Amino acid sequence: MSLDRNTTALVTGASSGIGEAVARAFRARDVQVYAAARRIDRLEKLADETGCIPVKLDVRDREAVMAFGRDQPVDILVNNAGLGRALGSIWKGEVEDIVTTVDTNVTAALIMIKAVLPGMIERGRGHIVNMSSVAGLYPLPMALYGTTKGAMHKLSRDLRQELKGTGIRVTEINPGRVITEFYDVAVDDDEQRQEITQTHCEDLVASDIADAVVYCVDAPWRVNVSQMEIAPTEQTYGGAQFVPFKGRDSQ
Ligand code: NDP
């Protein structure tokens, strides 16, 4: 698929961060972009700047998502809308945090795919880009968020199997820390947020991920980039931890 004005992309979560950067990068290539999110004021500003088409869409609104997929031909879906809650301790979060995170990061992403895939298969042309995370690949103290991103990882792999013979490509992107509004949504407490976000390292910026998405989508049709993990040079994952338990003697 060539990235030009004959290509149509739907980018969810385009009102900030990675989604906004992807929408900008696609527009720079003249792609027709539906930029979707709830904050329509942000999308309208983006539309003024880039010429994208703003779409007020709550990805948790199943009927609206299905209707969009039915009515608009989409060549590229960037399944990016997402959030994190109850980071660090799922048991300290609210039940609502669990419901919202799973609904937004997994259920909505699945329904989005269901909405656009029939058209892609019929037209014999399509690319689904799922925004997962390193949290979907490595053990991190983010059990809730990691569960949802792990689901996106499996979804991306399994979808490749289900789509064999259709010509539709599937890519999973696994970013490490990117400076966006993610932690403003994820962490309510200012002090805790500052503690988590001040890495004293050079984090990724949203356009780093957008550049990767453009590479995957713009690659010759024979090339399916199945997975791309992108971390800051100064961030690493994995490793064992030994933490003494104070109550060990009474066990
Ligand atoms: P931002 O908070 O900057 O962006 C999140 C986007 O998702 C916003 O545009 C928001 O739009 C949208 N969104 C959230 N809920 C809904 C909803 N119900 N309906 C429609 N849109 C929604 O964070 P990022 O750009 O960092 O996050 C983008 C993706 O990247 C997420 O899936 C995140 O998990 C993933 N990611 C982020 C990393 C990071 O370090 N920042 C690392 C790895 C992955 P609005 O509120 O206007 O609806």
Residues whose N, C-alpha, C, O or C-beta is under 5 A from the ligand:
A	BS01	NDP	G13 A14 S15 S16 G17 I18 G19 A36 A37 R38 R39 L57 D58 V59 R60 N80 A81 G82 L83 T104 M131 S132 S133 P175 G176 R177 V178 T180 E181 F182
